Structures are given as structure tokens and as C-alpha cells.
Amino acid sequence: MSRRCELTGKGVQTGNNVSHANNKTRRRFLPNLNDVTLMSDALGRSFKFRVSAAAMRSVDHRGGLDNFLAKAKEADLSPAAAKVKKDIAAALAAA
């Protein structure tokens, strides 16, 4: 399973550990990923995603999964999230 947020695309970054003697060794900065279940109001069902803590705050700030996906870029979303976005847009268009 990749270490990438399904909603924002946030992934692993690299950098250096720097010792007191100024020795530099490579390291990885991992995103804070959590398995969460988010509810879609338009579809009336829930979806499981692996998202970062920052993405959770963004979803809450925008007022839920439907509003977040409406403004999200297609390139940042995982294939599963892109499918949910398309389904929500179709449901809202039909209503």
C-alpha cells in the first residue's frame, strides 16, 4: 500500500538527518495517514479512504466529503476517490 493520501495526493518527502558533527544521512518524512470512513450526503453511503490528517481538516473545513470533492483537482485524487467524485456529481445533477 502506497504512502499517499487518497484525497490530496500528499506523499513521502526526503531530506537529511543532520548530526551534531554535521554528518548528513538521508531520511524519509512520512505523511500522517489514517484509515477513515467518510459519509457522502448526496449518495447516502460511506466510503473508506486512507487520508492525511491535513486532508481531514480540509474536509471538515469545506463542510463534508461532497463539498471537498467538488473543489478537488482530478489529478490529486486516487482512482477510487475520482470515481466517488464522478458519482456525487451525477447524483447532484440528477437531483
N, C-alpha and C positions, 0 to 999 in steps of 0.2 A: 504494500500500500504506500503510495507516494506521500511525502510530507508536504502537501499543498492544500490550501484552503479551497473548498469547492465553490465558494461564493465570491471571493475577492482575488483568488489566484496567488495569494501571498505564499512564498515558499522559503526554502533554505537559503541563507546567506552565508558567505565565508569571510573570514578575517584572520587575525593573528592573535595568539596568546603572547603576551609580552612579559618576560620575567623581570625580576629586579635587576639582573645583569644585562637587560635589554636584548636577550635572546628571543627570536621570533619563531614560533612554530604555528603551522596552520591549524585552524579550528573551524567549527560549523556553528552558526547561530540558527537554532531550530524554532519554527513558529509555534505558538501556544495553541495547539489544535485540540478540539474536543468533539466528541460524538454527541450530536444534539438532534432532537426531533422538533421540527418547526411546523406549525399549523398554517395551512392556506385557507383563508376565509372564502375566496372565490370558488375553490374546488371542494371545500368542506372535508378535507382529509389532511393527514400529516405526512411529512417526508423526513427521512433521516439523512443528515448531512454531516460531514466532517469539516468543521469550520473553526477559524481562529477566534480568539476572544475579542479581537478588534472588530471582526465581522459581526459577532453577536451584538455588540454595542451599536453598530451601524444599523442592523435590522431593527433593534428596539427604537432607535432614534427616528427612523423613517416610518415607523408605525406598523411593522409586521413584514412577513415574508413577501406578500403580494406587492406592496409598495417598494420594497427593496429591489426585487427582481425587475420591476417596471423601469427603474432607472439604471440598472446594472448593464455594463457593456457585455456583449455576447462573447467577446474574446477572453474575458476574465473568468467566465463561468465554466464549470466542468460540464461534460456532455449530459449528465443527469440533471444538473441544475438548469441547463439550457432547455431541456425538454419540458421541465416544470414551468419555466418562464413562458414557453410557447403555449402550453396547455392553459395557463392562467389567462394569457392574452385572448385566447379563443373563447374561454368561458366568459370573460368580461365583455367581449364583442357580441356574444350571443344574448347576453342579458340586457 
